[in-house]
Amino acid sequence: VNLGLGTHNPTFNISLTSPFLNETGNGTLCLPKVTLPAGISPADGTNASIQVVAFGEAGDAQYNCADITFRSNAKTLGADKCSNSTGVSVSVVAQKGNVSTPSASTSSAATSTSSAAASSSTKASAASAVGSSSVTGAGVVAGLGALLMSWFL
């Protein structure tokens, strides 16, 4: 999951999920709280885009994007708003070398406000769920909850 700051043609040069994650199963995958990297502190009202990159069985890349607006007054949603579909799981992709890999969690709260979604894939439903997400100006990208990763077949 990547972030691009700006309104027009952002570069998705900010990684929000490090290390890489591997999702298995069909349905909804919720990432309840994704922290912005150190030094990234967008102001209230800053526009950005979230990009989800998925790889199919044949190794083909699929891209889904959602436009967001950072809000300092975003409220945290209850834990009941962030859940995974039955049979959906996520694990950290093994990395070579001396790399620290924090554990991935997929079952706490998210933050929400309005935003517009756009899909650059034929799986538009995957991006439309991301479109309801938001981000706080305090440096937490939350609201990737209800992120549909159904394109992982």
Secondary structure in CASP SS format (residue, H / E / C, confidence):
PFRMAT SS
TARGET T0000
AUTHOR 0000-0000-0000
METHOD secondary structure of the structure
MODEL  1
V C 1.00
N E 1.00
L E 1.00
G E 1.00
L E 1.00
G C 1.00
T C 1.00
H C 1.00
N C 1.00
P C 1.00
T C 1.00
F C 1.00
N C 1.00
I E 1.00
S E 1.00
L C 1.00
T C 1.00
S C 1.00
P C 1.00
F C 1.00
L E 1.00
N E 1.00
E E 1.00
T E 1.00
G C 1.00
N C 1.00
G C 1.00
T E 1.00
L E 1.00
C E 1.00
L E 1.00
P E 1.00
K E 1.00
V E 1.00
T E 1.00
L C 1.00
P C 1.00
A C 1.00
G C 1.00
I C 1.00
S C 1.00
P C 1.00
A C 1.00
D C 1.00
G C 1.00
T C 1.00
N E 1.00
A E 1.00
S E 1.00
I E 1.00
Q E 1.00
V E 1.00
V E 1.00
A E 1.00
F E 1.00
G C 1.00
E C 1.00
A C 1.00
G C 1.00
D C 1.00
A E 1.00
Q E 1.00
Y E 1.00
N E 1.00
C E 1.00
A E 1.00
D E 1.00
I E 1.00
T E 1.00
F E 1.00
R E 1.00
S C 1.00
N C 1.00
A C 1.00
K E 1.00
T E 1.00
L C 1.00
G C 1.00
A H 1.00
D H 1.00
K H 1.00
C C 1.00
S C 1.00
N C 1.00
S C 1.00
T C 1.00
G C 1.00
V C 1.00
S E 1.00
V E 1.00
S E 1.00
V E 1.00
V C 1.00
A C 1.00
Q C 1.00
K C 1.00
G C 1.00
N C 1.00
V C 1.00
S C 1.00
T C 1.00
P C 1.00
S C 1.00
A C 1.00
S C 1.00
T C 1.00
S C 1.00
S C 1.00
A C 1.00
A C 1.00
T E 1.00
S E 1.00
T C 1.00
S C 1.00
S C 1.00
A C 1.00
A E 1.00
A E 1.00
S C 1.00
S C 1.00
S C 1.00
T C 1.00
K C 1.00
A H 1.00
S H 1.00
A H 1.00
A H 1.00
S H 1.00
A H 1.00
V H 1.00
G C 1.00
S C 1.00
S E 1.00
S E 1.00
V E 1.00
T E 1.00
G C 1.00
A C 1.00
G C 1.00
V E 1.00
V E 1.00
A E 1.00
G E 1.00
L E 1.00
G E 1.00
A E 1.00
L E 1.00
L E 1.00
M C 1.00
S C 1.00
W C 1.00
F C 1.00
L C 1.00
END
